[in-house]
Amino acid sequence: MPHSALVYIAVGLSAIAAIVFALRDGDGPVQTADAALMANDPAEMQAMLEGSMKKLRFHPSPQALPAVGFITDAGAEATLSDYKGKYLLVNFWATWCAPCRKEMPMLSTLQETYAGERFEVLTIATGRNPLPAMKAFFDEIGVTNLPLHRDPKQELARSMDVIGLPVNVLIDPEGREIARMLGDADWNSDSARAMLERLIGADNS
């Protein structure tokens, strides 16, 4: 066999070896993109939910989000794509919303328990919600660790077809909607925690 052919074969084998090494998780088995996706199979995630958490509906495939902004608690403009790289639980709420008052402390507990590089709860008040009223709302229910983001003209809510409150939207690290819930639920339940723990850890490769 010509020397040049041997060189090409050696280069090809080296490239394959490099790809396999890059896909390995330490000394564990080879990890693939398909394996990571299968770990978060929508049907399996849906089957984990019990009680009021069954209102959370996983989409058969991820859905793109609009590039519409909102106002952060610091007064700056941001978009949901600014949070790519982690799972988001985006909660649309309002100061007049009674179910929001019941649900918000549970979301606060999720933030306290799971927030970090892989997960964050993002609370966005949509519609006419004066900032002092928003602060009073949080003070009255003892929530101190969730953001006071605003969507005053409901531009983000309308672009995401948010009808009724509260609405919770799960977003994957690629910035795509993977599940949605209309109404409040027991986010402190074992079902909710098991689902989130699997979701957050599924592609921990």
DOTORKE-509175 format. One record per residue: residue number from 1; x, y, z of N, C-alpha, C in turn; residue in three letters. Coordinates in Angstrom, 3 decimals. Each point is the difference from the previous one (the first is absolute). Layout:
<sites>
{site NUM; {X; Y; Z}; {X; Y; Z}; {X; Y; Z}; "ALA"};
...
</sites>
This chain:
<sites>
{site 1; {0.857; -1.192; 0.000}; {-0.857; 1.192; 0.000}; {0.894; 1.245; 0.000}; "MET"};
{site 2; {-0.326; 0.998; -0.828}; {0.829; 1.207; -0.049}; {0.076; 0.676; 1.360}; "PRO"};
{site 3; {1.134; 0.642; 0.224}; {0.219; 0.676; 1.282}; {-1.043; 1.073; 0.248}; "HIS"};
{site 4; {-0.407; 0.738; -1.062}; {-0.984; 1.075; 0.170}; {-1.340; -0.546; 0.475}; "SER"};
{site 5; {-0.391; -1.177; -0.495}; {-1.266; -0.599; 0.425}; {0.050; -0.356; 1.481}; "ALA"};
{site 6; {1.156; -0.528; 0.444}; {0.146; -0.338; 1.413}; {-0.120; 1.244; 0.878}; "LEU"};
{site 7; {0.535; 1.101; -0.497}; {-0.075; 1.253; 0.754}; {-1.448; 0.442; 0.154}; "VAL"};
{site 8; {-0.779; -0.066; -1.095}; {-1.411; 0.404; 0.049}; {-0.787; -0.885; 0.964}; "TYR"};
{site 9; {0.275; -1.303; -0.016}; {-0.697; -0.922; 0.895}; {0.321; 0.336; 1.456}; "ILE"};
{site 10; {1.275; 0.277; 0.274}; {0.411; 0.329; 1.360}; {-0.664; 1.279; 0.485}; "ALA"};
{site 11; {-0.084; 0.997; -0.879}; {-0.638; 1.260; 0.370}; {-1.480; -0.217; 0.290}; "VAL"};
{site 12; {-0.643; -0.811; -0.855}; {-1.416; -0.278; 0.199}; {-0.262; -0.704; 1.305}; "GLY"};
{site 13; {0.823; -1.014; 0.333}; {-0.169; -0.716; 1.256}; {0.230; 0.913; 1.193}; "LEU"};
{site 14; {0.955; 0.904; -0.106}; {0.268; 0.942; 1.086}; {-1.188; 0.925; 0.237}; "SER"};
{site 15; {-0.631; 0.440; -1.112}; {-1.158; 0.884; 0.127}; {-1.151; -0.716; 0.683}; "ALA"};
{site 16; {-0.235; -1.261; -0.378}; {-1.068; -0.776; 0.621}; {0.264; -0.178; 1.484}; "ILE"};
{site 17; {1.265; -0.310; 0.340}; {0.359; -0.185; 1.404}; {-0.220; 1.280; 0.796}; "ALA"};
{site 18; {0.306; 1.142; -0.605}; {-0.172; 1.276; 0.687}; {-1.474; 0.276; 0.275}; "ALA"};
{site 19; {-0.873; -0.332; -0.985}; {-1.427; 0.218; 0.179}; {-0.540; -0.885; 1.114}; "ILE"};
{site 20; {0.399; -1.272; 0.001}; {-0.449; -0.923; 1.033}; {0.453; 0.472; 1.369}; "VAL"};
{site 21; {1.236; 0.446; 0.104}; {0.521; 0.487; 1.276}; {-0.781; 1.208; 0.483}; "PHE"};
{site 22; {-0.339; 0.879; -0.949}; {-0.728; 1.216; 0.377}; {-1.394; -0.317; 0.505}; "ALA"};
{site 23; {-0.577; -1.101; -0.499}; {-1.348; -0.376; 0.405}; {-0.037; -0.821; 1.269}; "LEU"};
{site 24; {1.155; -0.371; 0.523}; {0.024; -0.826; 1.188}; {-0.230; 0.843; 1.244}; "ARG"};
{site 25; {-0.654; -0.559; 0.979}; {-0.222; 0.675; 1.275}; {1.005; -0.567; 0.998}; "ASP"};
{site 26; {1.166; 0.618; 0.076}; {1.053; -0.521; 0.865}; {0.385; -1.382; -0.478}; "GLY"};
{site 27; {-0.117; -0.984; 0.886}; {0.318; -1.371; -0.354}; {-1.261; -0.789; -0.315}; "ASP"};
{site 28; {-1.146; 0.661; -0.108}; {-1.264; -0.687; -0.210}; {-0.236; -0.303; -1.456}; "GLY"};
{site 29; {-1.205; -0.446; -0.336}; {-0.318; -0.366; -1.366}; {-0.105; 1.208; -0.901}; "PRO"};
{site 30; {0.054; -0.245; -1.295}; {-0.108; 1.071; -0.970}; {-1.387; 0.615; 0.092}; "VAL"};
{site 31; {-0.068; 1.354; 0.013}; {-1.260; 0.713; 0.050}; {-0.285; 0.570; -1.384}; "GLN"};
{site 32; {-1.218; -0.072; -0.456}; {-0.377; 0.548; -1.293}; {-1.097; 1.019; 0.178}; "THR"};
{site 33; {-0.191; 0.848; -1.032}; {-1.067; 0.987; 0.057}; {-1.355; -0.684; 0.097}; "ALA"};
{site 34; {-0.154; -1.110; -0.730}; {-1.267; -0.726; 0.045}; {-0.287; -0.520; 1.406}; "ASP"};
{site 35; {1.036; -0.460; 0.699}; {-0.196; -0.514; 1.355}; {-0.474; 1.108; 0.932}; "ALA"};
{site 36; {0.572; 1.194; -0.162}; {-0.418; 1.125; 0.844}; {-1.450; 0.358; -0.264}; "ALA"};
{site 37; {-0.399; -0.024; -1.300}; {-1.378; 0.319; -0.327}; {-0.955; -1.049; 0.549}; "LEU"};
{site 38; {0.377; -1.265; -0.102}; {-0.854; -1.076; 0.490}; {-0.202; 0.094; 1.505}; "MET"};
{site 39; {1.002; 0.525; 0.707}; {-0.115; 0.120; 1.447}; {-1.105; 0.965; 0.388}; "ALA"};
{site 40; {-0.333; 0.935; -0.891}; {-1.076; 0.955; 0.244}; {-1.168; -0.261; -0.944}; "ASN"};
{site 41; {-0.309; -1.250; -0.278}; {-1.106; -0.345; -0.882}; {-1.289; 0.631; 0.525}; "ASP"};
{site 42; {-0.708; 0.792; -0.819}; {-1.196; 0.704; 0.487}; {-1.062; -0.926; 0.584}; "PRO"};
{site 43; {-0.220; -1.140; -0.634}; {-1.024; -0.922; 0.498}; {0.382; -0.546; 1.375}; "ALA"};
{site 44; {1.281; -0.300; 0.181}; {0.449; -0.508; 1.295}; {-0.077; 1.083; 1.071}; "GLU"};
{site 45; {0.354; 1.235; -0.377}; {-0.092; 1.100; 0.958}; {-1.455; 0.232; 0.399}; "MET"};
{site 46; {-0.909; -0.072; -0.977}; {-1.415; 0.191; 0.281}; {-0.521; -1.067; 0.952}; "GLN"};
{site 47; {0.455; -1.234; -0.199}; {-0.478; -1.124; 0.802}; {0.430; 0.114; 1.460}; "ALA"};
{site 48; {1.022; 0.802; 0.285}; {0.474; 0.173; 1.366}; {-0.934; 0.868; 0.837}; "MET"};
{site 49; {-0.829; 0.787; -0.653}; {-0.781; 1.009; 0.702}; {-1.262; -0.585; 0.617}; "LEU"};
{site 50; {-0.307; 0.466; 1.205}; {-1.178; -0.468; 0.722}; {-0.769; 1.192; 0.558}; "GLU"};
{site 51; {-1.274; -0.241; 0.330}; {-0.810; 1.039; 0.622}; {-0.096; 1.253; -0.856}; "GLY"};
{site 52; {0.087; 1.165; 0.647}; {-0.143; 1.268; -0.721}; {1.131; 0.239; -0.993}; "SER"};
{site 53; {1.128; -0.697; 0.178}; {1.121; 0.177; -0.927}; {-0.302; -0.567; -1.383}; "MET"};
{site 54; {-1.057; -0.789; -0.122}; {-0.377; -0.510; -1.323}; {-0.435; 1.114; -0.938}; "LYS"};
{site 55; {-0.272; 1.176; 0.558}; {-0.348; 1.140; -0.853}; {1.193; 0.485; -0.813}; "LYS"};
{site 56; {1.197; -0.382; 0.410}; {1.191; 0.338; -0.774}; {0.063; -0.950; -1.189}; "LEU"};
{site 57; {-0.080; 0.555; -1.216}; {-0.035; -0.816; -1.203}; {1.309; 0.142; -0.778}; "ARG"};
{site 58; {0.713; -1.109; -0.142}; {1.231; 0.000; -0.788}; {-0.334; -0.082; -1.485}; "PHE"};
{site 59; {0.670; 0.823; -0.793}; {-0.208; -0.011; -1.444}; {0.724; -1.198; -0.623}; "HIS"};
{site 60; {-0.539; -0.562; -1.080}; {0.685; -1.106; -0.681}; {1.397; 0.374; -0.481}; "PRO"};
{site 61; {0.183; 1.279; -0.347}; {1.322; 0.492; -0.410}; {0.143; 1.447; 0.472}; "SER"};
{site 62; {1.241; 0.459; 0.225}; {0.217; 1.369; 0.482}; {-0.546; 1.044; -0.972}; "PRO"};
{site 63; {-0.466; 1.127; 0.541}; {-0.573; 1.076; -0.797}; {0.836; 1.262; 0.132}; "GLN"};
{site 64; {0.220; 0.651; -1.133}; {0.784; 1.237; -0.002}; {-0.749; 1.103; 0.746}; "ALA"};
{site 65; {0.760; 0.891; 0.617}; {-0.583; 1.118; 0.734}; {0.198; 1.304; -0.768}; "LEU"};
{site 66; {-0.917; 0.944; 0.150}; {0.154; 1.287; -0.669}; {1.109; 0.828; 0.640}; "PRO"};
{site 67; {0.611; 0.837; -0.789}; {1.068; 0.874; 0.504}; {-0.608; 1.316; 0.481}; "ALA"};
{site 68; {-0.864; -0.102; 0.998}; {-0.690; 1.173; 0.544}; {0.535; 0.261; 1.404}; "VAL"};
{site 69; {0.232; 1.263; 0.298}; {0.649; 0.335; 1.258}; {-0.958; 0.230; 1.150}; "GLY"};
{site 70; {0.581; 0.114; 1.199}; {-0.718; 0.381; 1.210}; {0.922; 0.896; 0.809}; "PHE"};
{site 71; {-0.518; 0.583; 1.068}; {0.789; 0.916; 0.821}; {0.438; -0.728; 1.269}; "ILE"};
{site 72; {1.291; -0.005; 0.255}; {0.519; -0.684; 1.182}; {-0.251; 0.832; 1.253}; "THR"};
{site 73; {0.236; -0.626; 1.150}; {-0.189; 0.733; 1.262}; {1.020; 1.114; 0.170}; "ASP"};
{site 74; {1.040; 0.002; -0.853}; {0.983; 1.088; 0.031}; {-0.359; 1.115; -0.976}; "ALA"};
{site 75; {-1.113; -0.170; -0.737}; {-0.432; 1.019; -0.942}; {0.575; -0.144; -1.391}; "GLY"};
{site 76; {0.763; -1.059; -0.250}; {0.582; -0.234; -1.312}; {-0.927; -0.876; -0.840}; "ALA"};
{site 77; {0.257; -0.027; -1.293}; {-0.781; -0.866; -0.885}; {0.739; -1.310; -0.213}; "GLU"};
{site 78; {-0.727; -1.084; 0.008}; {0.599; -1.324; -0.194}; {-0.949; -0.859; -0.816}; "ALA"};
{site 79; {0.511; -1.110; -0.497}; {-0.825; -0.988; -0.678}; {0.275; -1.354; 0.631}; "THR"};
{site 80; {-0.872; -0.957; -0.233}; {0.190; -1.333; 0.566}; {1.256; -0.670; -0.549}; "LEU"};
{site 81; {0.407; 0.383; -1.199}; {1.210; -0.590; -0.579}; {1.255; 0.394; 0.769}; "SER"};
{site 82; {-0.097; 1.054; 0.820}; {1.150; 0.402; 0.817}; {0.328; -1.051; 1.063}; "ASP"};
{site 83; {-0.933; -0.906; 0.231}; {0.175; -1.007; 1.049}; {0.339; -1.376; -0.560}; "TYR"};
{site 84; {0.382; -0.048; -1.267}; {0.366; -1.285; -0.591}; {1.135; -0.651; 0.788}; "LYS"};
{site 85; {-0.027; -1.330; 0.029}; {1.033; -0.730; 0.719}; {-0.522; -0.655; 1.266}; "GLY"};
{site 86; {-1.247; 0.342; 0.385}; {-0.601; -0.611; 1.180}; {-1.487; -0.207; -0.256}; "LYS"};
{site 87; {-0.599; -0.882; 0.783}; {-1.450; -0.161; -0.051}; {-0.650; 1.166; 0.736}; "TYR"};
{site 88; {-1.099; 0.498; -0.545}; {-0.756; 1.082; 0.622}; {-1.418; -0.455; 0.282}; "LEU"};
{site 89; {-0.502; 0.381; 1.148}; {-1.437; -0.081; 0.266}; {-0.488; 1.444; 0.018}; "LEU"};
{site 90; {-0.652; 0.401; -1.083}; {-0.470; 1.381; -0.133}; {-1.442; 0.074; 0.477}; "VAL"};
{site 91; {-0.218; 0.843; 0.998}; {-1.324; 0.154; 0.594}; {-0.573; 1.363; -0.360}; "ASN"};
{site 92; {-1.133; 0.003; -0.710}; {-0.720; 1.241; -0.287}; {-1.062; 0.183; 1.079}; "PHE"};
{site 93; {-0.002; 1.177; 0.639}; {-0.884; 0.239; 1.119}; {-0.467; 1.450; 0.014}; "TRP"};
{site 94; {-0.842; 0.338; 0.980}; {-0.458; 1.379; 0.191}; {-0.376; 0.190; 1.460}; "ALA"};
{site 95; {0.032; 1.239; 0.442}; {-0.276; 0.284; 1.406}; {-1.443; -0.292; 0.385}; "THR"};
{site 96; {-0.918; 0.015; -0.978}; {-1.420; -0.245; 0.284}; {-0.355; -1.489; -0.047}; "TRP"};
{site 97; {0.963; -0.839; -0.319}; {-0.245; -1.422; -0.252}; {0.060; -0.794; 1.305}; "CYS"};
{site 98; {-1.157; -0.494; 0.460}; {-0.046; -0.764; 1.256}; {0.770; -1.317; -0.079}; "ALA"};
{site 99; {-0.128; -0.800; -1.065}; {0.793; -1.228; -0.090}; {1.504; 0.270; -0.015}; "PRO"};
{site 100; {0.388; 1.163; -0.537}; {1.427; 0.367; -0.007}; {0.515; 0.159; 1.432}; "CYS"};
{site 101; {-0.822; 0.589; 0.839}; {0.376; 0.206; 1.408}; {0.209; -1.347; 0.699}; "ARG"};
{site 102; {-0.823; -0.988; -0.339}; {0.125; -1.328; 0.587}; {1.233; -0.736; -0.525}; "LYS"};
{site 103; {0.290; 0.189; -1.292}; {1.058; -0.770; -0.654}; {1.398; 0.575; 0.221}; "GLU"};
{site 104; {0.105; 1.314; 0.094}; {1.304; 0.657; 0.010}; {0.950; -0.494; 1.089}; "MET"};
{site 105; {-0.465; -0.226; 1.247}; {0.934; -0.524; 1.009}; {0.591; -1.349; -0.374}; "PRO"};
{site 106; {-0.756; -0.821; -0.722}; {0.535; -1.288; -0.441}; {1.075; 0.190; -1.066}; "MET"};
{site 107; {-0.201; 0.957; -0.872}; {1.029; 0.301; -0.998}; {1.256; 0.545; 0.677}; "LEU"};
{site 108; {-0.211; 0.762; 1.069}; {1.125; 0.503; 0.774}; {0.811; -1.146; 0.600}; "SER"};
{site 109; {-0.699; -1.030; 0.469}; {0.684; -1.172; 0.554}; {0.787; -0.730; -1.082}; "THR"};
{site 110; {-0.575; -0.102; -1.210}; {0.735; -0.620; -1.116}; {1.274; 0.786; -0.291}; "LEU"};
{site 111; {-0.115; 1.313; 0.013}; {1.172; 0.843; -0.257}; {1.068; -0.226; 1.065}; "GLN"};
{site 112; {-0.430; -0.064; 1.237}; {0.942; -0.212; 1.100}; {0.677; -1.361; -0.101}; "GLU"};
{site 113; {-0.740; -1.008; -0.432}; {0.507; -1.370; -0.033}; {0.846; -0.292; -1.226}; "THR"};
{site 114; {-0.426; 0.494; -1.173}; {0.606; -0.462; -1.252}; {0.737; 1.069; -0.806}; "TYR"};
{site 115; {-0.153; 1.262; 0.332}; {0.604; 1.052; -0.825}; {1.516; -0.127; -0.039}; "ALA"};
{site 116; {0.546; 0.226; -1.173}; {1.449; -0.082; -0.180}; {0.328; 0.061; -1.473}; "GLY"};
{site 117; {1.077; -0.646; -0.385}; {0.438; 0.049; -1.385}; {-0.948; -0.738; -0.932}; "GLU"};
{site 118; {-0.823; -0.911; 0.540}; {-0.829; -0.825; -0.862}; {-1.488; 0.343; 0.051}; "ARG"};
{site 119; {-0.412; 0.835; 0.935}; {-1.433; 0.263; 0.146}; {-0.229; 1.350; 0.663}; "PHE"};
{site 120; {-1.114; 0.648; -0.402}; {-0.386; 1.266; 0.621}; {-1.500; 0.207; -0.164}; "GLU"};
{site 121; {-0.622; 0.556; 1.019}; {-1.400; 0.423; -0.082}; {-0.023; 1.474; -0.383}; "VAL"};
{site 122; {-0.745; 0.320; -1.054}; {-0.076; 1.366; -0.503}; {-1.447; 0.461; 0.117}; "LEU"};
{site 123; {-0.270; 0.954; 0.865}; {-1.360; 0.493; 0.199}; {-0.175; 1.328; -0.728}; "THR"};
{site 124; {-1.049; 0.069; -0.839}; {-0.249; 1.182; -0.826}; {-1.445; 0.429; 0.193}; "ILE"};
{site 125; {-0.204; 1.168; 0.591}; {-1.348; 0.545; 0.173}; {-0.439; 0.617; -1.318}; "ALA"};
{site 126; {-1.109; -0.470; -0.522}; {-0.448; 0.488; -1.304}; {-1.247; 0.860; 0.153}; "THR"};
{site 127; {-0.055; 1.080; -0.772}; {-1.103; 0.941; 0.097}; {0.333; 1.161; 0.923}; "GLY"};
{site 128; {-1.031; 0.686; 0.481}; {0.199; 1.200; 0.813}; {0.236; -0.395; 1.452}; "ARG"};
{site 129; {1.255; -0.073; 0.361}; {0.408; -0.367; 1.356}; {1.031; 1.018; 0.487}; "ASN"};
{site 130; {-0.428; 1.028; 0.717}; {0.963; 0.998; 0.498}; {1.060; -0.674; 0.873}; "PRO"};
{site 131; {1.226; 0.454; -0.152}; {1.101; -0.611; 0.744}; {-0.229; 0.017; 1.516}; "LEU"};
{site 132; {-0.504; 1.077; 0.595}; {-0.270; -0.037; 1.452}; {-0.998; -1.095; 0.376}; "PRO"};
{site 133; {-1.010; -0.209; -0.837}; {-0.987; -1.050; 0.280}; {0.637; -1.386; -0.122}; "ALA"};
{site 134; {0.911; -0.161; -0.938}; {0.704; -1.264; -0.163}; {0.859; -0.295; 1.231}; "MET"};
{site 135; {0.709; 1.024; 0.475}; {0.835; -0.172; 1.185}; {-0.856; -0.340; 1.222}; "LYS"};
{site 136; {-1.148; 0.667; 0.128}; {-0.895; -0.272; 1.118}; {-0.534; -1.425; -0.071}; "ALA"};
{site 137; {-0.305; -0.457; -1.198}; {-0.487; -1.367; -0.212}; {1.023; -1.002; 0.522}; "PHE"};
{site 138; {1.252; 0.168; -0.390}; {1.059; -0.912; 0.446}; {0.217; 0.102; 1.505}; "PHE"};
{site 139; {-0.052; 1.226; 0.530}; {0.197; 0.188; 1.440}; {-1.090; -0.724; 0.799}; "ASP"};
{site 140; {-1.218; 0.085; -0.465}; {-1.129; -0.581; 0.722}; {0.066; -1.527; 0.058}; "GLU"};
{site 141; {0.603; -0.617; -1.022}; {0.076; -1.468; -0.021}; {1.399; -0.503; 0.372}; "ILE"};
{site 142; {0.886; 0.925; 0.365}; {1.316; -0.390; 0.485}; {0.960; -0.511; -1.054}; "GLY"};
{site 143; {-0.149; 0.468; -1.228}; {0.896; -0.422; -1.086}; {1.097; 1.044; -0.185}; "VAL"};
{site 144; {1.244; -0.443; 0.098}; {1.125; 0.941; -0.109}; {1.015; -0.411; -1.075}; "THR"};
{site 145; {-0.173; -1.170; -0.602}; {1.039; -0.507; -0.898}; {-0.441; -0.124; -1.456}; "ASN"};
{site 146; {-1.141; 0.606; -0.348}; {-0.471; -0.045; -1.380}; {0.038; 1.402; -0.602}; "LEU"};
{site 147; {0.239; 0.109; -1.310}; {0.160; 1.321; -0.622}; {-1.337; 0.698; -0.251}; "PRO"};
{site 148; {0.048; 1.313; 0.024}; {-1.174; 0.826; -0.282}; {0.058; 0.494; -1.444}; "LEU"};
{site 149; {0.092; -0.941; -0.931}; {0.012; 0.363; -1.419}; {-1.412; 0.378; -0.439}; "HIS"};
{site 150; {-0.087; 0.836; -1.060}; {-1.292; 0.516; -0.436}; {-0.178; -0.084; -1.509}; "ARG"};
{site 151; {-1.234; -0.202; -0.378}; {-0.424; 0.003; -1.400}; {-1.217; 0.932; -0.081}; "ASP"};
{site 152; {0.228; 1.316; 0.198}; {-1.115; 0.929; 0.245}; {-1.014; 0.105; -1.133}; "PRO"};
{site 153; {0.446; -0.153; -1.233}; {-0.919; 0.092; -1.139}; {-0.444; -1.376; -0.487}; "LYS"};
{site 154; {0.359; -1.029; 0.726}; {-0.366; -1.382; -0.319}; {0.526; -0.449; -1.367}; "GLN"};
{site 155; {1.063; 0.629; -0.435}; {0.532; -0.351; -1.312}; {0.579; -1.419; -0.007}; "GLU"};
{site 156; {0.752; -0.333; 1.049}; {0.562; -1.342; 0.072}; {-1.117; -1.024; 0.211}; "LEU"};
{site 157; {-0.922; 0.309; 0.905}; {-1.097; -0.929; 0.273}; {-0.829; -0.262; -1.251}; "ALA"};
{site 158; {-0.332; 1.038; -0.739}; {-0.795; -0.188; -1.221}; {0.768; -0.791; -1.039}; "ARG"};
{site 159; {1.287; 0.289; -0.133}; {0.795; -0.700; -1.015}; {0.154; -1.483; 0.325}; "SER"};
{site 160; {-0.167; -0.357; 1.284}; {0.092; -1.394; 0.420}; {-1.384; -0.623; 0.242}; "MET"};
{site 161; {-1.050; 0.702; -0.427}; {-1.369; -0.511; 0.129}; {-0.359; -0.327; 1.448}; "ASP"};
{site 162; {0.412; 0.879; 0.911}; {-0.355; -0.167; 1.408}; {-1.413; 0.528; 0.204}; "VAL"};
{site 163; {-0.909; -0.902; 0.350}; {-1.398; 0.355; 0.236}; {-0.376; -0.479; 1.399}; "ILE"};
{site 164; {-0.382; 0.929; 0.858}; {-0.285; -0.348; 1.379}; {1.275; -0.050; 0.823}; "GLY"};
{site 165; {-0.142; 0.111; 1.304}; {1.145; -0.032; 0.909}; {-0.333; -0.847; 1.223}; "LEU"};
{site 166; {1.013; -0.631; 0.590}; {1.400; -0.023; -0.446}; {0.213; -0.970; -1.160}; "PRO"};
{site 167; {1.083; 0.239; -0.717}; {0.471; -0.922; -1.033}; {1.471; -0.270; 0.277}; "VAL"};
{site 168; {0.363; -1.272; 0.005}; {1.393; -0.393; 0.197}; {0.522; -0.679; -1.262}; "ASN"};
{site 169; {1.161; 0.421; -0.440}; {0.596; -0.534; -1.225}; {1.391; -0.536; 0.322}; "VAL"};
{site 170; {0.242; -1.247; -0.376}; {1.335; -0.593; 0.150}; {0.778; 0.205; -1.294}; "LEU"};
{site 171; {1.209; 0.503; 0.142}; {0.858; 0.298; -1.149}; {1.309; -0.754; 0.158}; "ILE"};
{site 172; {0.461; -0.621; -1.101}; {1.225; -0.797; 0.067}; {1.234; 0.873; -0.179}; "ASP"};
{site 173; {1.202; -0.538; 0.192}; {1.219; 0.819; -0.101}; {0.251; 0.579; -1.392}; "PRO"};
{site 174; {-0.697; -0.522; -1.018}; {0.119; 0.551; -1.340}; {-0.961; 1.163; -0.224}; "GLU"};
{site 175; {-0.764; 0.355; 1.023}; {-0.920; 1.116; -0.121}; {-1.304; -0.353; -0.685}; "GLY"};
{site 176; {-0.454; -1.260; 0.133}; {-1.235; -0.449; -0.642}; {-1.016; -0.445; 1.046}; "ARG"};
{site 177; {-1.259; 0.266; -0.274}; {-1.057; -0.427; 0.919}; {-0.202; -1.507; -0.105}; "GLU"};
{site 178; {0.018; -0.680; 1.149}; {-0.197; -1.449; -0.014}; {-1.258; -0.430; 0.740}; "ILE"};
{site 179; {-0.574; 0.869; 0.815}; {-1.218; -0.346; 0.740}; {-0.682; 1.265; 0.474}; "ALA"};
{site 180; {-1.315; -0.114; 0.274}; {-0.776; 1.168; 0.433}; {-1.133; -0.445; 0.925}; "ARG"};
{site 181; {-0.300; 0.858; 0.965}; {-1.103; -0.236; 0.920}; {-0.846; 1.263; 0.126}; "MET"};
{site 182; {-1.313; -0.170; -0.114}; {-0.936; 1.080; 0.284}; {-0.611; -0.255; 1.370}; "LEU"};
{site 183; {0.129; 0.968; 0.894}; {-0.507; -0.161; 1.352}; {1.105; -0.377; 0.963}; "GLY"};
{site 184; {-0.327; 0.035; 1.282}; {0.998; -0.311; 1.017}; {0.024; -1.502; 0.269}; "ASP"};
{site 185; {1.035; -0.447; 0.692}; {0.151; -1.421; 0.336}; {0.867; -0.113; 1.244}; "ALA"};
{site 186; {0.105; -1.220; 0.493}; {0.794; -0.255; 1.203}; {1.452; -0.264; -0.404}; "ASP"};
{site 187; {0.763; 1.084; -0.101}; {1.402; -0.119; -0.397}; {0.873; -0.541; 1.132}; "TRP"};
{site 188; {-0.565; -0.138; 1.185}; {0.740; -0.615; 1.112}; {-0.213; -1.508; 0.068}; "ASN"};
{site 189; {-0.783; -0.540; -0.910}; {-0.318; -1.423; 0.030}; {1.211; -0.846; -0.400}; "SER"};
{site 190; {-0.039; -1.261; 0.417}; {1.051; -0.940; -0.395}; {0.053; -0.149; -1.512}; "ASP"};
{site 191; {-1.164; 0.038; -0.626}; {-0.079; -0.131; -1.453}; {0.742; 1.136; -0.698}; "SER"};
{site 192; {-0.228; 1.220; 0.455}; {0.663; 1.163; -0.604}; {1.510; -0.066; 0.196}; "ALA"};
{site 193; {0.416; -0.350; 1.193}; {1.430; -0.046; 0.293}; {0.700; -1.112; -0.798}; "ARG"};
{site 194; {-0.640; -1.160; -0.099}; {0.596; -1.101; -0.759}; {0.150; 0.374; -1.468}; "ALA"};
{site 195; {-1.023; 0.661; -0.549}; {0.066; 0.416; -1.396}; {1.125; 0.996; -0.223}; "MET"};
{site 196; {0.093; 1.012; 0.876}; {1.035; 1.011; -0.169}; {1.400; -0.586; 0.180}; "LEU"};
{site 197; {0.144; -0.879; 0.961}; {1.324; -0.591; 0.237}; {0.448; -0.850; -1.178}; "GLU"};
{site 198; {-0.927; -0.707; -0.603}; {0.362; -0.759; -1.197}; {0.303; 0.936; -1.159}; "ARG"};
{site 199; {-0.815; 1.020; -0.155}; {0.178; 0.951; -1.110}; {1.361; 0.686; 0.105}; "LEU"};
{site 200; {0.311; 0.510; 1.172}; {1.242; 0.746; 0.172}; {1.225; -0.894; -0.148}; "ILE"};
{site 201; {-0.112; -1.229; 0.445}; {1.155; -0.891; -0.034}; {0.099; -0.859; -1.227}; "GLY"};
{site 202; {-1.004; 0.080; -0.893}; {-0.061; -0.956; -1.110}; {1.165; 0.093; -0.951}; "ALA"};
{site 203; {0.460; 1.239; -0.317}; {1.122; 0.127; -0.930}; {1.262; 0.441; 0.727}; "ASP"};
{site 204; {0.164; -0.526; 1.204}; {1.163; 0.336; 0.839}; {1.212; -0.811; -0.436}; "ASN"};
{site 205; {0.192; -0.099; -1.315}; {1.082; -0.847; -0.514}; {1.271; 0.785; -0.184}; "SER"};
</sites>
